[in-house]
Structure formats: C-alpha cells, structure tokens
Amino acid sequence: MTRYSAWSVFKNGLSGHKNWGRAWRDPEPKTEYDVVIVGAGLHGLATAYYLAKNHGVKNIAVVEKGWLGGGNAGRNTTIVRSNYMMPGNRDFYEHSLELWENLSHDLNYNVMFSQRSHISLLHTPAARDGAARRYNTMRLTGTDAEIWDLDTLKREVPHLNYNSARFPIMGAAVQRRAGSARHDAVAWGYARGADQHGVDIIQNCEVTGVTREGGKVTSLETSRGTIKAGKVGFAVAGNSSRLWSMAGLGKLPIETHKLQAFVSEPLKPLLDQVVVFGVGGAHFYISQSDKGGMVFGGDLDWYKSYAQRGNLPIVQDVAECATSIMPCLGRVRLLRHWSGVMDMSMDGAPFICKTPVDNLYLNAGWNYGGFKASPASGWHFADLIANDRAGRKIEHFNLQRFERGVNIDERGAGPDPKLHG
Ligand SMILES: Cc1cc2nc3c(=O)[nH]c(=O)nc-3n(C[C@H](O)[C@H](O)[C@H](O)COP(=O)(O)OP(=O)(O)OC[C@H]3O[C@@H](n4cnc5c(N)ncnc54)[C@H](O)[C@@H]3O)c2cc1C
C-alpha cells in the first residue's frame, strides 16, 4: 500500500498518475470473523480501524449494505465542534475534537479538517446568558470558548443581516477550534487505514437476519451468505431499530427521522466560518466548502421515515432562514439537496454500550451530530468491544439511563428531543 506523501505524488506524476495502488481491497466475505461490525459509515469504519490499531484485533469485517460512506457519512454538513456543557458529553466531544486535530496525520489521508470557528449567533439577552453559562463551563473544563460582542462579530463576519433582521443579532458564542472537514475523505481515510490493518470491508453485503443461540449472537445472515461472528457491533445509524428487532430485542429508544442538507452553486470566498442561527423556532447553519458551494441545513423533516429524500416545506423553511440571516444569498442558485436518516435518541445523546445479548454491542443515537463524534465514537466503541466494559468517557451512554432517570439533557448544544416525539 502506497504511503501518501509529496514524494509519492511526484513519483506517480512521472507516470501520468496511472500507477496508484488501490486504497482498499474488495475481499470476498470469509465464513467467520472474530468481530463483525455492521455498517460502513464513519462510526463503523472508525471502530474497525481502532479495534485493529489500538487493540491488535486481527480478524475483523465491516459489512455494508451499499457502498462505504453512502449513508449519513456522505450526506452531512460536516460541522465539527465540542461546545458541550453536560458531564458525559463534554469529555467525550472534547476527546473527539482532539482526535480530529491529528486525524490527517494518523490516517495518512488529508481529511481537510479546517478549524475555521463555529459561531452561534445570539439574539436575546436570555440566549446570551445561557451561552455565557455554557461557554464559561467549557473554559473551566479545558475547552476553548469565547463570547463576542456585536462589534467583534461585525468585524469577523461582515455579511450577516445586521440592519433589518427580524431577530436582531446581539453577539455570538464562538469556539475557534471548531470547524469542518471533508466527509468523504474521513470515510475513505478510515477505510484505507482499517484495510491496511487487515480489516475486510465488504460492500453490497446487507445483514438480513441475526441468529442467536444460548444468549449470544452466533452468526449474521447477509445477502452474501452466512457469516459467523465472535462479537458483533451495530453501527447503522438510522437503521438501528431495524437491526435491533432482527436481533429479537424489541424496541430501541430511537426514532428515525430525516434531515436534509443543501449546497449552492460555487461562489468566490464569502464566509470563512461555520455560522449557526437559531431563535424563535428557526434553526439554520451554514459554511462554505473548499469548492465554493454554500453548504447549509436546518431542522428535521418532522415525520418518521427511512427514506433518504426530503420534503419541500423544509426547503422553503431553510431558504427563508438563509435569506433572513444572509440576505446576499437571495440571488444564489441551489445546486443540490438530499437527506439522510437520523437515529434520534430521546435525550439527544448517543448509545455506545453493551446490550442484553452478551457479545452484541450498540453504537447509535447520533441524531444530527454524529459526524463530529466519529473519531471518539470509534475509539471508545472499539475499546468497549475489545475489553467488554465501558470506559469512563462513555459510561453515561448506556440504554439504562432512561430507566434510572439520568438522561443527558444537553439543551442548547444538541438536538432537542422534545420537538420530535
Ligand atoms: C443532512 C445531514 C447533516 C448532518 N450534519 C452534521 C453535522 O454538520 N455535524 C455532525 O456532527 N453530524 C451531522 N450529521 C449527522 C452525522 O452525519 C451522523 O450522525 C453520522 O454520520 C452517523 O454515523 P455513521 O456515519 O456511522 O452513519 P451512516 O453513514 O449512515 O452509516 C451507517 C451504515 O449502515 C449501513 N446499513 C444500514 N443497515 C444495514 C444492514 N442491514 N446491513 C448492512 N449495512 C447496513 C448503511 O448503509 C450505512 O452506510 C448530519 C446528518 C445529515 C443526514
């Protein structure tokens, strides 16, 4: 496998770039693996990578019903941040941001992580007080955080609607180390890294059944035959409840909803940061991709579905938010929009946990915030699978928290579960 470097680009340039090796193999499934991860999204691929790299597990497969990175991994708006306040969330997301900061080097793959700042606009004194509490907690616990007044915001982001916005802008809560990354590159980087460690990534291999004997999962039925497994990890995002019921486990505290994303025609540099607007029922976030397209999104589609396409009222809603906060976008043409299926948990926090079945592990409940979490999610899910116990940073992310009433209600930084019940 070629190690990517300036030298390898130069050398391959001499032969017209015809001799690059494959980034990962396309293996036939074996009959048996020590660990099978279901789902080649970011969380599944990252888990396989860290299982092999950090824990030395040798015989791993990732099975994927479509192509790797074709789910939410390749459909999201790529915002990476760690502006969380609640115990349970804050350590975990900060660990993830730290992993992002070295990810391109670790994977020897440019994931185009750009720490361009995440700016949440503030529109009321109450919002400013709430943000001050959250951002001060972040500073006290070792994360970077700033509150900007209006003059600073105008200097840094000049194109916002400062004159006639329905909800006047008063300032912003900012995390400078936050930003965005190239989603496909992250999936490809983890896939290549996992493959280099011997992981079989098996695409077009849908899990259609889960066989259990003596309190354990013994094998998976797939569209490419039966695969025996020592341990199984589910990392299928919006399809989690389907896999859960295949394993005969009843209902998960997860609903599947759709979230759309939008990209405009390419523009010259217009917006350097990620900007978030949320007040009075509006929810909108926007950044500019390296190719120049304005990438933006808003709220869920507000009905449950497994379909990866969205409805038109949300298009209108998002367009209204865009033009109200950045009126200059009114003349920009929309190039594409699409949707992904979100695994919405009832408190907005994820599950990285053991299940009632001994050798079955669950990674789910990422809502619309799982892109930023993928490095830490893979890291800690791998640790859980390898050692059969939850490490400190994920001990809160279990299924029992609703029974015990210790849910992680991160109002203001995560998805708002009360709105999608
Ligand atoms: C429009 C949109 C915008 C978003 N914006 C952001 C953002 O800005 N920042 C952020 O942090 N997060 C964001 N997210 C959320 C983030 O993308 C997801 O939380 C995260 O990608 C989910 O994890 P994943 O990558 O493993 O999921 P996926 O990529 O969906 O991976 C799951 C995989 O499982 C496979 N699968 C399902 N069923 C089976 C089966 N039976 N057999 C085999 N394989 C199966 C699927 O094909 C899929 O490839 C956004 C999501 C969407 C849709």
The ligand as an SDF file (V2000), in Angstrom:
LIG
                    3D

 53 58  0  0  0  0  0  0  0  0999 V2000
  -28.1400   16.1960    6.2490 C   0  0  0  0  0  0  0  0  0  0  0  0
  -27.2990   15.8360    7.4270 C   0  0  0  0  0  0  0  0  0  0  0  0
  -26.4990   16.7950    8.0200 C   0  0  0  0  0  0  0  0  0  0  0  0
  -25.6980   16.4670    9.1080 C   0  0  0  0  0  0  0  0  0  0  0  0
  -24.8410   17.3970    9.5990 N   0  0  0  0  0  0  0  0  0  0  0  0
  -23.9750   17.0630   10.5970 C   0  0  0  0  0  0  0  0  0  0  0  0
  -23.0060   17.9970   11.0300 C   0  0  0  0  0  0  0  0  0  0  0  0
  -22.8760   19.0970   10.4820 O   0  0  0  0  0  0  0  0  0  0  0  0
  -22.1750   17.6360   12.0400 N   0  0  0  0  0  0  0  0  0  0  0  0
  -22.2830   16.4290   12.6490 C   0  0  0  0  0  0  0  0  0  0  0  0
  -21.5360   16.1850   13.5910 O   0  0  0  0  0  0  0  0  0  0  0  0
  -23.1670   15.4980   12.2360 N   0  0  0  0  0  0  0  0  0  0  0  0
  -24.0270   15.7810   11.2190 C   0  0  0  0  0  0  0  0  0  0  0  0
  -24.9150   14.8650   10.7650 N   0  0  0  0  0  0  0  0  0  0  0  0
  -25.0290   13.5730   11.4520 C   0  0  0  0  0  0  0  0  0  0  0  0
  -23.9940   12.5650   11.0020 C   0  0  0  0  0  0  0  0  0  0  0  0
  -23.8700   12.5430    9.6120 O   0  0  0  0  0  0  0  0  0  0  0  0
  -24.4370   11.1920   11.5180 C   0  0  0  0  0  0  0  0  0  0  0  0
  -24.7460   11.2600   12.8910 O   0  0  0  0  0  0  0  0  0  0  0  0
  -23.3400   10.1450   11.3450 C   0  0  0  0  0  0  0  0  0  0  0  0
  -22.8300   10.1540   10.0390 O   0  0  0  0  0  0  0  0  0  0  0  0
  -23.9560    8.7790   11.6550 C   0  0  0  0  0  0  0  0  0  0  0  0
  -22.9850    7.7790   11.7480 O   0  0  0  0  0  0  0  0  0  0  0  0
  -22.4180    6.9380   10.5140 P   0  0  0  0  0  0  0  0  0  0  0  0
  -21.5450    7.8060    9.6890 O   0  0  0  0  0  0  0  0  0  0  0  0
  -21.8110    5.7240   11.0350 O   0  0  0  0  0  0  0  0  0  0  0  0
  -23.7890    6.6020    9.7480 O   0  0  0  0  0  0  0  0  0  0  0  0
  -24.0080    6.1020    8.2600 P   0  0  0  0  0  0  0  0  0  0  0  0
  -23.0500    6.7130    7.3240 O   0  0  0  0  0  0  0  0  0  0  0  0
  -25.4650    6.2690    7.9690 O   0  0  0  0  0  0  0  0  0  0  0  0
  -23.6030    4.5670    8.3830 O   0  0  0  0  0  0  0  0  0  0  0  0
  -24.4850    3.5110    8.6640 C   0  0  0  0  0  0  0  0  0  0  0  0
  -24.2970    2.4860    7.5630 C   0  0  0  0  0  0  0  0  0  0  0  0
  -25.0120    1.3120    7.9130 O   0  0  0  0  0  0  0  0  0  0  0  0
  -25.4280    0.7250    6.7020 C   0  0  0  0  0  0  0  0  0  0  0  0
  -26.5040   -0.2360    6.9850 N   0  0  0  0  0  0  0  0  0  0  0  0
  -27.7600    0.0160    7.4100 C   0  0  0  0  0  0  0  0  0  0  0  0
  -28.4580   -1.1230    7.5260 N   0  0  0  0  0  0  0  0  0  0  0  0
  -27.6060   -2.1300    7.1800 C   0  0  0  0  0  0  0  0  0  0  0  0
  -27.7580   -3.5360    7.0900 C   0  0  0  0  0  0  0  0  0  0  0  0
  -28.9100   -4.1510    7.3640 N   0  0  0  0  0  0  0  0  0  0  0  0
  -26.6960   -4.2710    6.6880 N   0  0  0  0  0  0  0  0  0  0  0  0
  -25.5020   -3.6610    6.3940 C   0  0  0  0  0  0  0  0  0  0  0  0
  -25.3190   -2.3250    6.4470 N   0  0  0  0  0  0  0  0  0  0  0  0
  -26.3610   -1.5680    6.8440 C   0  0  0  0  0  0  0  0  0  0  0  0
  -25.9160    1.9140    5.8760 C   0  0  0  0  0  0  0  0  0  0  0  0
  -25.9660    1.6200    4.5010 O   0  0  0  0  0  0  0  0  0  0  0  0
  -24.8620    2.9600    6.2160 C   0  0  0  0  0  0  0  0  0  0  0  0
  -23.8180    3.0310    5.2650 O   0  0  0  0  0  0  0  0  0  0  0  0
  -25.7450   15.1580    9.6560 C   0  0  0  0  0  0  0  0  0  0  0  0
  -26.5320   14.1870    9.0580 C   0  0  0  0  0  0  0  0  0  0  0  0
  -27.2910   14.5090    7.9390 C   0  0  0  0  0  0  0  0  0  0  0  0
  -28.1380   13.4590    7.2700 C   0  0  0  0  0  0  0  0  0  0  0  0
  1  2  1  0
  2  3  1  0
  2 52  2  0
  3  4  2  0
  4  5  1  0
  4 50  1  0
  5  6  2  0
  6  7  1  0
  6 13  1  0
  7  8  2  0
  7  9  1  0
  9 10  1  0
 10 11  2  0
 10 12  1  0
 12 13  2  0
 13 14  1  0
 14 15  1  0
 14 50  1  0
 15 16  1  0
 16 17  1  0
 16 18  1  0
 18 19  1  0
 18 20  1  0
 20 21  1  0
 20 22  1  0
 22 23  1  0
 23 24  1  0
 24 25  2  0
 24 26  1  0
 24 27  1  0
 27 28  1  0
 28 29  2  0
 28 30  1  0
 28 31  1  0
 31 32  1  0
 32 33  1  0
 33 34  1  0
 33 48  1  0
 34 35  1  0
 35 36  1  0
 35 46  1  0
 36 37  1  0
 36 45  1  0
 37 38  2  0
 38 39  1  0
 39 40  1  0
 39 45  2  0
 40 41  1  0
 40 42  2  0
 42 43  1  0
 43 44  2  0
 44 45  1  0
 46 47  1  0
 46 48  1  0
 48 49  1  0
 50 51  2  0
 51 52  1  0
 52 53  1  0
M  END
$$$$
